Amino acid sequence: MKVGLVGFPGSGKTSAFFALTGQQGAIGHSGKGPGKTHFAAVPVTEPSAARIIRPRKQVVFVDVAAPPGIAGRSFDAQVMVAMREVDTLLQVVRGFASTDGSPADPVGELTDLATEMRVGDLATIDKRLARLHKEAPKPDELTLLKRLRAELEHGTPLREVTLSATEQALIAGQQFLTQKPLVVLYNVAESDPPSALPSDLTAYAARHTIPVVPLCSQRSDALTAHDLIPLWQAIKVCSSVGH
C-alpha cells in the first residue's frame, strides 16, 4: 500500500515524512536534485498496529515533492501525476506559526488542495468525454461522467459521491484524485497539546468525513511504532485497509 504525503510549502510535509519513516525502512528517491520524490517502506511491527493494518504489514510512504520554483498553494501536473499513483493521500497541514509569524490556516490549506484536486479531476473528465465523443458511444459511462462532472462543479469531492459497483468499474482506470481516501496529518509544534484541534478544522473534517491525526514531526525524541497507531487506524477507517 502506498500512502502519499502531500502539503503546501511550510506545512512540514518532508519533516513529517522523515519522522514517520525514521530508520525503519530504506529511503529511496526518484528524480534529481531539488523537488525529487522520496519514498520509504515502513514495516508495521507494533502488534496492535499490525492487527489494524493486516494483511499488508508494510506501508510505503511517498513524499510527493513539488518541482523547483513551485511556491504558494498550487501544484503542477508533475505533482498531480505522482498523487494519482498512490492508494491513499495523507495531507500535512501546518498547525504552528510560520517563520514569518503567519498563523496556522489548516482549513485554508485543505480547501485549497481540494480545489486543486477538483480542477484536476474536471480536466480528466473533460479529456475522457472528448475521447468518448470520437469513439463508439458508451451511454452508461457518458451519463456517469456527466453526473460526476456536475458534482465536482458543485464542489463535491468524488469520495463523497455514492457509486454502485458497476459505476466504480466504469471509472476504475481514471484515478480521480478527489476519490482517493484522504487523511489529514495536523502537524503541531512540540509545545502544543497533541490532542488540541481548532474548532474550524474539527468542523471541516466532520463535514467531509475526513480523519485528522495530530502529530509533531519535529519531536525531540523519535516517533515509535506505537505512536503511529492512530495513523494506521485513520487509514483503515477511510480506505478499508485490511479488508
C-alpha positions, 0 to 999 in steps of 0.5 A: 500500500502506498500512502502519499504525503502531500502539503503546501510549502511550510506545512512540514510535509518532508519533516513529517515524512522523515519522522514517520519513516525514521530508520525503519525502512530504506529511503529511496528517491526518484528524480534529481536534485531539488523537488525529487520524490522520496519514498520509504517502506515502513514495516508495521511491527507494533502488534496492535498496529499490525492487527489494524493494518493486516494483511499488508504489514508494510506501508510505503510512504511517498513524499510527493515533492513539488518541482523547483520554483513551485511556491504558494498553494498550487501544484503542477501536473508533475505533482498531480501525476505522482498523487494519482499513483498512490492508494491513499493521500495523507495531507500535512497541514501546518498547525504552528506559526510560520517563520514569518509569524503567519498563523496556522490556516489548516482549513485554508490549506485543505480547501485549497488542495481540494480545489486543486484536486477538483480542477484536476479531476474536471480536466480528466473528465473533460479529456475522457468525454472528448475521447468518448465523443470520437469513439463508439458511444458508451451511454452508461459511462457518458451519463456517469461522467456527466453526473460526476462532472456536475458534482465536482462543479458543485464542489463535491469531492468524488469520495463523497459521491455514492457509486454502485459497483458497476459505476466504480468499474466504469471509472476504475482506470481514471484515478480521480484524485478527489476519490482517493481516501484522504487523511489529514496529518495536523502537524503541531509544534512540540509545545502544543497539546497533541490532542488540541484541534481548532474548532474550524478544522474539527468542523471541516473534517466532520463535514467531509468525513475526513480523519485528522491525526495530530502529530509533531514531526519535529519531536525531540525524541523519535516517533515509535511504532506505537505512536503511529497507531492512530495513523494506521487506524485513520487509514483503515477507517477511510480506505478499508485497509485490511479488508 
